[in-house]
């Protein structure tokens, strides 16, 4: 098979025996390259060897760009002219020879057509895309491709004229979502402790106290007895300290029927007392004891009728004692030791009296009553502490009491079944809230990693410490997308319980 380069570089073909036979016959036959049809023909005139040697490189390249026609050197003269023309002249007048294009050149021609068709299709697509882009740009929408390395769905953000961005999702297979945030309400559980407790002085849930106390209460009232008698006023002086009785004496063995008098005086002190003389009348200085030691006394004035004085009657004393006893009973029934709750008590009066006593001169008197209280009690803080202890035993692992939900209880009690044992009821309730530490957050993130949004929501709502149905995963605009396969790409944010 001849190549184009061979045709340009080979020397002119010299006639041989076969050529002579063709010239002798005077026939011209086209050369067939093993095919029944001719693909392309072109004409090339062979030149003498001397001319061929002068062909330049540029002319050779120009020849490569032109259609190629194979030719063979044959004589154009008739046999009758061969004797008159030189041999070189005969060679220079070789006739054109046509040859079919080889098969591989035909395939090259077909491949070129296919490539041209493909280029036309691509040009048409690019033209359509340019028209669409120009249309969107004319309406103020700029398509910004999201160049993320994520294998998730390709997204494009469109920016409207007002600056608002809209997110679009291409119809690509679901991939991995970016960083997501998981929010939920921590699980809560309500608990109530058992309230029944036994109480007694020893060996029971709550320690009881058995004790007694005594107190004297007083009441002061006005004496109602009215006096009408003769009296004399005595002035007393104490030369030295004195604490004792004094029975003044007067002329004619006179004395004071309301004496003797109990006196407590300091040295140099002076005071007055009223004497009801046994004998009347009494003149000034009838009661005079200048030598009486250690108290001296005298009456500067005589006796007189006193109608303004009072004394204690029996009725006065009874009223004073009754008032004092009533106060004592009221105190006894309400008595409780500090920080103690009395569950049983008895109160009993131990004595009552009035001062001064009946018939004594006085404007007022005081009633007295003494009472003794026996009781059994317990400390409410002890019952509350036991209730709190019982409640704490119900707290599950990983939970803590909501602040303020578990306070002190208010105990009630029963009457003692015997002398010292009784029942106290103090029940306490609290709301337990699941605690989310760094460890539990990491465990939840690991459990959700790589799952699709629906599966992750189901797993989150079923996770220990999560209030069922409270999970929310953001963003959630692409339900088919999977959460990040790495737990570090999942942020866990439990809500606060108020």
C-alpha positions in Angstrom: 0.0 0.0 0.0 1.4 3.4 -1.0 1.5 6.3 1.4 1.3 10.0 0.6 4.9 10.6 1.7 6.2 7.8 -0.6 4.5 9.4 -3.6 6.1 12.7 -3.0 9.6 11.4 -2.3 10.0 8.5 -4.7 11.9 9.0 -8.0 10.0 8.8 -11.3 8.9 5.4 -12.3 10.9 3.9 -15.2 9.2 1.8 -17.7 9.6 -1.9 -17.3 8.6 -4.9 -19.2 5.0 -4.8 -18.0 4.7 -1.2 -19.0 5.9 -2.1 -22.5 3.2 -4.7 -22.7 0.6 -2.1 -21.9 2.0 0.3 -24.4 2.1 -2.5 -27.0 -1.5 -3.2 -26.5 -2.5 0.5 -26.6 -5.0 -0.1 -23.7 -5.6 1.9 -20.5 -6.8 0.1 -17.4 -7.5 1.7 -14.1 -5.6 0.3 -11.1 -7.9 -1.3 -8.5 -6.7 -1.4 -4.9 -8.5 -4.6 -4.1 -11.9 -3.0 -4.2 -14.7 -2.9 -6.7 -15.3 0.9 -6.3 -13.2 3.9 -6.4 -13.4 6.2 -3.3 -11.4 9.3 -4.4 -9.3 10.1 -7.5 -6.8 12.9 -8.1 -4.3 13.7 -10.8 -0.5 13.9 -10.3 1.9 14.2 -13.2 5.2 12.5 -12.6 8.3 14.6 -13.3 11.7 13.6 -14.3 14.1 12.5 -11.5 16.1 15.6 -11.9 13.1 17.9 -11.2 11.9 15.8 -8.3 15.2 16.3 -6.5 14.6 20.0 -6.4 11.2 19.8 -4.6 11.4 21.8 -1.4 10.1 20.9 2.1 7.4 23.6 1.8 6.1 22.1 -1.4 6.0 18.7 0.1 3.8 20.0 3.0 1.6 21.8 0.5 1.2 18.5 -1.3 0.1 16.8 1.9 -2.8 19.2 2.2 -4.1 18.5 -1.3 -6.1 15.4 -2.3 -3.9 12.6 -3.4 -4.3 10.6 -6.6 -2.1 7.7 -7.3 -0.5 7.5 -10.8 1.7 5.1 -12.5 4.2 5.9 -15.3 2.9 4.4 -18.5 3.7 5.4 -22.0 1.1 7.6 -23.7 2.4 7.1 -27.2 1.4 4.4 -29.6 3.9 1.7 -30.2 4.4 3.1 -33.7 5.9 6.3 -32.1 8.3 4.6 -29.7 11.0 4.6 -32.3 10.9 8.3 -32.8 10.6 9.7 -29.2 13.2 9.6 -26.6 12.7 7.3 -23.6 12.7 10.2 -21.1 10.0 12.0 -23.1 7.9 9.0 -23.1 8.2 8.8 -19.3 7.4 12.4 -18.8 4.1 12.0 -20.6 2.8 9.3 -18.2 -1.0 9.2 -18.0 -3.0 9.7 -14.7 -3.9 6.6 -12.8 -6.9 6.4 -10.4 -6.9 4.2 -7.2 -9.5 3.6 -4.5 -8.8 5.0 -1.0 -7.7 2.3 1.5 -10.3 0.9 4.0 -8.7 2.6 7.0 -9.0 6.0 5.3 -12.7 5.3 4.9 -13.1 4.7 8.7 -11.2 7.9 9.4 -13.7 9.7 7.3 -16.6 8.3 9.2 -15.0 9.0 12.6 -14.6 12.6 11.6 -18.3 12.9 10.7 -19.2 11.5 14.1 -16.9 13.9 15.9 -18.4 16.8 14.0 -21.9 15.7 15.0 -21.0 15.5 18.6 -19.4 19.0 18.5 -22.6 20.4 17.0 -24.7 18.9 19.9 -22.3 20.3 22.5 -22.5 23.7 20.9 -26.3 23.5 20.9 -26.4 22.6 24.7 -24.0 25.4 25.6 -26.1 27.9 23.6 -29.2 26.8 25.5 -27.5 27.1 28.9 -26.3 30.6 28.0 -29.8 31.6 27.1 -31.2 30.2 30.4 -28.5 31.9 32.5 -29.1 35.2 30.7 -32.9 34.9 31.4 -32.3 34.3 35.2 -29.8 37.1 35.4 -32.2 39.4 33.7 -34.7 38.6 36.5 -32.2 39.2 39.4 -31.5 35.6 40.3 -27.9 34.5 40.4 -27.1 30.8 40.6 -24.3 30.1 43.1 -23.2 26.4 43.0 -22.3 25.0 46.5 -18.8 23.7 46.1 -19.0 21.3 49.1 -16.9 18.2 49.5 -19.8 16.5 51.1 -21.3 13.6 49.2 -24.8 14.9 50.0 -27.3 16.3 47.5 -26.0 19.2 45.4 -27.6 22.4 46.6 -27.8 25.8 45.0 -28.5 29.1 46.8 -30.5 31.6 44.8 -30.3 35.3 45.8 -33.3 37.4 45.0 -33.1 41.2 44.3 -34.0 41.9 47.9 -31.0 40.0 49.3 -33.1 37.0 50.5 -31.5 33.6 49.8 -33.5 30.6 48.8 -32.1 27.1 49.1 -32.7 24.6 46.3 -31.9 20.9 46.3 -30.8 19.1 43.2 -32.2 15.7 42.3 -29.0 13.9 43.3 -28.8 10.8 45.5 -29.1 11.4 49.3 -25.7 12.1 50.9 -24.3 13.2 54.3 -25.7 16.3 55.9 -23.4 18.9 57.4 -23.1 19.8 61.1 -26.6 19.3 62.7 -28.0 20.3 66.1 -30.2 17.9 68.1 -32.6 19.5 70.6 -35.0 17.8 73.0 -36.6 17.9 76.4 -34.8 15.9 79.1 -36.9 13.1 80.5 -38.7 13.7 83.8 -40.1 11.3 86.3 -42.3 12.0 89.4 -41.7 10.1 92.7 -43.4 10.1 96.1 -41.9 8.5 99.2 -43.7 6.3 101.7 -45.1 8.4 104.5 -45.8 6.1 107.4 -43.2 6.3 110.3 -43.2 4.8 113.8 -42.2 7.1 116.7 -41.2 6.1 120.2 -38.5 7.0 122.7 -36.1 4.4 121.2 -36.0 1.8 118.4 -38.4 3.5 116.0 -38.2 5.4 112.7 -38.5 8.7 114.6 -37.3 9.3 118.2 -40.0 10.6 120.5 -39.4 12.6 123.7 -41.3 12.0 127.0 -41.0 14.8 129.6 -42.7 17.1 132.1 -42.6 20.7 133.2 -44.1 22.9 135.9 -45.0 26.6 136.1 -46.8 29.0 138.4 -49.0 31.7 136.9 -50.4 34.7 138.7 -53.3 37.1 138.4 -53.7 40.5 140.2 -57.1 42.0 141.0 -58.5 44.9 143.3 -59.5 44.3 146.9 -63.1 45.2 147.5 -63.3 45.2 151.3 -64.2 48.7 152.7 -62.7 49.7 156.1 -64.1 52.3 158.6 -61.9 52.6 161.7 -59.8 54.9 163.9 -56.2 55.0 163.1 -53.0 56.8 164.0 -50.0 57.4 161.7 -46.6 56.5 163.1 -43.3 57.8 161.8 -40.5 55.3 162.0 -36.7 55.9 161.9 -34.0 53.3 161.7 -30.7 54.3 163.3 -29.1 51.1 161.8 -30.0 48.5 159.3 -33.0 46.6 160.4 -35.0 43.6 159.1 -37.6 42.2 161.5 -40.9 42.7 163.3 -42.0 45.8 165.1 -44.9 46.0 167.7 -45.4 49.7 168.7 -46.7 50.4 172.2 -48.5 53.5 173.5 -49.6 55.1 176.8 -51.9 53.0 178.9 -50.6 49.8 177.4 -52.1 50.8 174.1 -51.1 48.7 171.0 -51.8 48.4 167.3 -54.4 45.7 166.5 -53.1 45.4 163.0 -49.5 44.7 164.2 -46.8 43.6 164.5 -45.3 45.0 161.3 -42.6 43.4 159.3 -40.0 46.0 158.5 -36.9 46.1 156.3 -35.1 49.4 156.7 -31.6 50.8 156.1 -29.7 53.0 158.5 -31.1 56.5 158.6 -34.2 55.5 156.6 -37.6 56.9 157.6 -41.1 55.7 156.8 -44.8 55.8 157.8 -47.1 53.1 158.9 -50.9 53.1 159.9 -51.7 51.8 163.4 -55.2 50.8 164.4 -55.0 51.6 168.2 -56.6 49.2 170.6 -57.7 52.1 173.0 -59.2 55.4 171.9 -58.6 58.2 171.8 -55.0 58.6 171.0 -53.3 61.9 171.6 -50.1 63.2 169.8 -47.0 61.5 171.1 -48.9 58.8 172.9 -46.9 56.4 170.8 -43.4 57.6 171.5 -40.3 55.4 171.8 -37.2 57.3 171.6 -35.2 54.7 173.5 -36.6 51.8 171.6 -33.9 50.2 169.5 -33.1 49.8 166.8 -36.3 51.6 165.6 -37.7 54.8 167.0 -41.2 55.9 166.3 -43.7 58.7 167.3 -47.2 59.9 166.3 -47.1 63.6 165.6 -50.9 63.7 165.3 -53.7 62.1 167.3 -56.1 59.3 166.1 -58.7 59.8 163.3 -61.5 57.9 161.6 -60.4 56.3 158.3 -63.1 55.3 155.9 -61.0 55.2 152.7 -59.0 52.0 153.3 -59.6 48.5 151.8 -59.0 45.0 152.8 -59.1 41.5 151.1 -62.3 39.7 151.3 -62.8 35.9 150.8 -64.5 36.6 147.5 -61.6 38.7 146.4 -59.2 35.8 147.1 -61.4 33.2 145.3 -61.6 35.4 142.2 -57.9 35.9 142.1 -57.2 32.1 142.5 -59.7 31.2 139.7 -58.2 33.6 137.3 -54.7 32.3 137.9 -55.8 28.7 137.6 -57.5 29.4 134.2 -54.3 30.9 132.9 -52.3 27.9 134.1 -54.7 25.4 132.5 -54.5 27.2 129.1 -50.7 27.3 129.2 -50.5 23.6 130.1 -52.8 22.6 127.2 -50.7 24.4 124.7 -47.2 23.7 126.0 -44.6 22.3 123.6 -40.9 22.2 123.9 -38.9 24.2 121.4 -38.9 22.7 117.9 -41.1 19.8 119.1 -44.6 18.7 118.2 -46.5 17.3 121.2 -48.7 14.4 120.4 -50.0 13.7 124.0 -50.0 15.8 127.2 -51.7 15.9 130.6 -51.9 19.1 132.8 -52.6 19.1 136.6 -52.8 22.0 139.1 -50.6 21.5 142.1 -51.7 24.5 144.3 -53.3 27.9 144.4 -53.5 30.9 146.9 -53.9 34.6 147.1 -51.7 37.4 148.7 -52.3 39.2 150.9 -54.6 36.8 152.6 -58.3 37.3 153.5 -59.0 40.3 155.9 -55.7 42.0 155.3 -55.8 45.6 154.5 -54.8 46.1 150.8 -56.0 47.8 147.7 -55.0 44.9 145.4 -54.3 41.2 145.8 -52.7 38.5 143.6 -54.0 35.0 142.8 -51.4 32.2 142.3 -51.8 28.8 140.6 -49.1 26.2 139.9 -49.5 23.6 137.1 -47.5 20.5 136.0 -47.6 19.3 132.4 -46.5 15.8 131.3 -46.1 15.3 127.5 -44.7 13.1 124.6 -43.4 14.8 121.5 -41.2 14.5 118.4 -39.2 16.8 116.2 -40.9 17.5 112.8 -37.5 18.1 111.1 -36.6 14.5 112.0 -39.7 13.2 110.1 -38.9 15.5 107.2 -35.3 14.3 107.0 -36.5 10.7 106.9 -39.0 11.4 104.2 -36.2 13.1 102.1 -34.0 10.1 102.7 -36.7 7.7 101.5 -37.4 9.9 98.4 -33.7 10.0 97.5 -33.6 6.2 97.4 -36.1 6.4 94.6 -34.0 8.7 92.4 -32.8 6.7 89.3 -29.2 6.8 88.2 -28.5 9.7 85.8 -31.3 11.8 87.2 -31.3 14.8 89.7 -34.2 16.4 91.5 -35.5 19.5 89.9 -34.6 22.5 92.0 -37.4 23.3 94.5 -39.5 20.2 93.6 -38.6 18.2 96.7 -39.3 20.4 99.8 -40.1 19.7 103.4 -43.2 17.7 104.2 -45.8 18.7 106.8 -46.2 15.7 109.2 -49.4 14.4 110.8 -49.6 12.0 113.7 -51.9 9.6 115.5 -52.7 9.3 119.2 -50.2 6.9 120.9 -51.4 3.3 120.8 -49.9 2.8 124.2 -48.1 5.1 126.6 -45.2 6.0 124.3 -45.6 4.6 120.7 -47.4 6.5 118.0 -47.4 6.9 114.1 -46.2 9.9 112.2 -47.1 10.4 108.5 -44.8 12.5 106.4 -44.8 11.9 102.6 -42.5 13.8 100.2 -42.7 14.1 96.4 -40.1 15.2 93.8 -39.6 15.6 90.1 -36.5 13.8 88.7 -34.9 15.3 85.6 -32.4 13.4 83.4 -28.9 14.9 83.6 -27.0 15.3 80.3 -23.3 15.2 80.9 -20.5 15.4 78.3 -20.5 11.6 78.3 -24.2 11.1 77.7 -24.2 13.7 74.9 -21.4 11.9 73.2 -23.3 8.6 73.5 -26.4 10.0 71.9 -24.4 11.6 69.1 -22.7 8.3 68.4 -26.0 6.5 68.3 -27.4 9.0 65.7 -24.3 9.3 63.5 -24.8 8.1 59.9 -28.6 7.6 60.2 -31.2 9.2 57.9 -33.3 11.9 59.5 -36.4 9.7 60.2 -34.2 6.9 61.7 -32.3 9.4 63.7 -35.4 11.0 65.1 -36.8 7.6 66.1 -33.5 6.7 67.8 -33.4 10.0 69.6 -36.9 9.7 70.9 -36.2 6.2 72.2 -32.9 7.1 73.8 -32.6 6.9 77.6 -33.0 10.4 79.2 -35.0 11.9 76.3 -38.7 12.8 76.7 -40.3 10.8 74.0 -41.6 12.8 71.0 -39.5 15.9 72.0 -36.5 15.4 69.6 -35.9 17.9 66.8 -33.0 17.8 64.4 -31.9 20.9 62.6 -31.6 21.5 59.7 -34.4 19.3 58.6 -35.1 20.5 55.0 -33.8 17.3 53.4 -35.3 14.3 55.2 -33.5 11.9 52.9 -30.1 13.2 53.9 -28.0 11.2 56.4 -26.5 12.7 59.6 -22.8 13.0 59.7 -21.0 9.7 60.2 -18.7 11.4 62.8 -20.3 12.2 66.2 -18.2 15.4 66.3 -20.5 16.8 63.6 -23.6 16.4 65.8 -24.3 19.0 68.5 -26.5 17.8 71.4 -28.5 20.6 73.1 -31.0 19.5 75.7 -33.5 22.1 76.8 -33.6 23.5 80.3 -36.4 22.4 82.7 -37.9 25.4 84.5 
